[in-house]
Amino acid sequence: MSILFIQYPKCTTCIKAKKFLVENNIEFQDRHIVENNPTKEELTLWIDKSGLEIKKFFNTSGKLYKEMNLKDKIKDMSKDEAIELLSTNGMLVKRPILIDGDKVLVGFKEDNYEKFTNKPSQ
């Protein structure tokens, strides 16, 4: 199975991440986060595998996040409530997300991608 790359095409960070994957000849399955929003089951699995706290999966710089005043609300949500909310709209989810078996990487930092894919940048 190839790497799953979940992204939003207009996101500049996603564009950089995709460029890294393409330039390093890394096979991946591309998935549009809004057209194919992550399900509760997927999010639960990815959050558990990533070892990150759930708030790391929120797109905190997004317009929707700010409009919904989630900064204050997330603290009082249970894990299930937060996952339920994330599954309602791909624009709430931090991106890109890279998934390869049991490995999950959220966001894009070139050195993290190098470690994740075992590819030093060109």
Secondary structure, 3 states (H helix, E strand, C coil): CCEEEEECCCCHHHHHHHHHHHHCCCCEEEEECCCCCCCHHHHHHHHHHHCCCHHHHECCCCHHHHHCCHHHHHHHCCHHHHHHHHCCCHHHECCCEEEECCEEEECCCHHHHHHHHCCCCC
